[in-house]
Amino acid sequence: MNADAKVSEQNRSTTHELMPVQNCTDRGRQSFIMQAKLRLGRLATQGLQELARERSGVDAPSREDCDQVLTHSTSFAAWSALSIGAQKQMWRAVQDMTDRQSEELDARRKAIKTRAAKGSLTLNPAFEIPKYLQEYAFHGQPGGYVDSGHDDDLNAGILQEAGGTLYTRGLGSGRSDSKAQAVLRYVAEKFPDFAPRRILDLGCGYAGQTCAYAAAYPDAETHGIDAGEGLLRYAHLRAESLGIPLQLKQQDVANCEYPDGAFDLIVSNILLHEVPTEVMQKVMAECHRLLAPGGVVIHQDVPLRKPDLSGFRKFLTMWQTRHNDEPYWETFGDSSVADALVDAGFDEENVFEDYLAQVAGPMHWYLVGARRA
């Protein structure tokens, strides 16, 4: 896809110049890992959940029941070890694919940079990366989100996109699925006449979702912020490759450097479960400050608060915290984003929570937000 391409919809099938190209070995290796993850998911749902029922003696064991009867089970230990191994192999496969093509990817980076820029990238050499982002390599990504070895380092962004795609497909989601498309479908249904002029994507990462918002609202000015400079470098060049103008800045989602009422639409995708509760609360306060009258804020995330979520599924969130570098999954599941929005100043009657089915996957996404009166 060239720089002048018109993109009406962005999802995981979108291709661009900075994507590593799979050879036959990569395809076989990554397909094996994806199938292993799918089978481990089914083994958890079918085998381990039944084992929890059997050992607890109840049909619907609670999170605490599952923790008590499964944590020291040899069956659960084997499943856990295989799951940890599959996650590590996923990152190794993606990193090996990327490293093999480092010279070619660097040449593409240089070629994109010679073109007239449609958007902008603003990095801050004095930016202080929040401590919680320095302490954890979320879901095991090598180097985490904020790793950057040199001034042209794109590795964090390449890994986040390529690894995220493989991870999501290992959960059963199809290539046509998209977190941003879920948000856009929901906004179109709930606010059919809404037409934002300025959009802010909080924790934009490699900006795959940010591009989707810009493509859906081509007349709007779309901004994205993140703490990781490697993510942002990649995000900028990725968007330029697709011909999508984004204004990207290195900022803290809990302390944004924009004026009050600057945006009509504020979004985040899979941000809230990767920040401490006190940061989540500050993010809601920033959303209230930054949102213009009549504007909409909507956060999309994993469905850890779904009312019908089983005790076994809640137990697996504990596994994510203990074994998959997701330190805030459990606290996110126990917190209330809706309450945080009200505490931030939004009128309670304008706050909403909902669940929306994936387009081509087994999950429901959690959607929470508010409209400013």
Secondary structure, 3 states (H helix, E strand, C coil): CCCCCCCCCCCCCCCCCCCCCCCHHHHHHHHHHHHHHHHHHHHHHHHHHHHHHHHHCCCCCCHHHHHHHHCCCHHHHHHHHHHHHHHHHHHHHHHHHHHHCHHHHHHHHHHHHCCCCCCEEECCCCCCCCHHHHHCCHHHCCCCCCCCCCCCCCHHHHHHHHHHHHHHHCCCCCCCCCHHHHHHHHHHHHCCCCCCCEEEEECCCCCHHHHHHHHHCCCCEEEEEECCHHHHHHHHHHHHHHCCCCEEEECECCECCCCCCCEEEEEEECCHHHCCHHHHHHHHHHHHHHEEEEEEEEEEECCCCCCCCCHHHHHHHHHHHHHCCCCCHHHHHHCCHHHHHHHHCCCHHHEEEEEEECCCCCCEEEEEEEECC
